[in-house]
């Protein structure tokens, strides 16, 4: 085994494409992936943060905040997913009332 660290993710296919990043602490950011390193530090351009609901910090609202060019520290990154080709669906595990 070489002494070089390799990430489990192959982020090269997402460079210059839109990604959604979830960070520890509940923050959620979308933007264009411009670069990354082996520690999963991410550089996002045209980044937009989805603000959280003040009553329920686990939920995001439709309110956004433009951040521009940012660096997401790799230790804070929990999830990276492409924004293209993803659709939100209804939760199939929620029981209807009265069931």
Buried (B, 14 or more C-beta within 10 A) or exposed (E): EEEEEEEEEEBEEBEEEBBBBBBEEEBBBBBBBBEBEEEBBBBBBBBBBBEBEEEEEEEBEEEBEEBEEBEBEBEBBEEBEEEEEEEEEEEEEEEEEEE
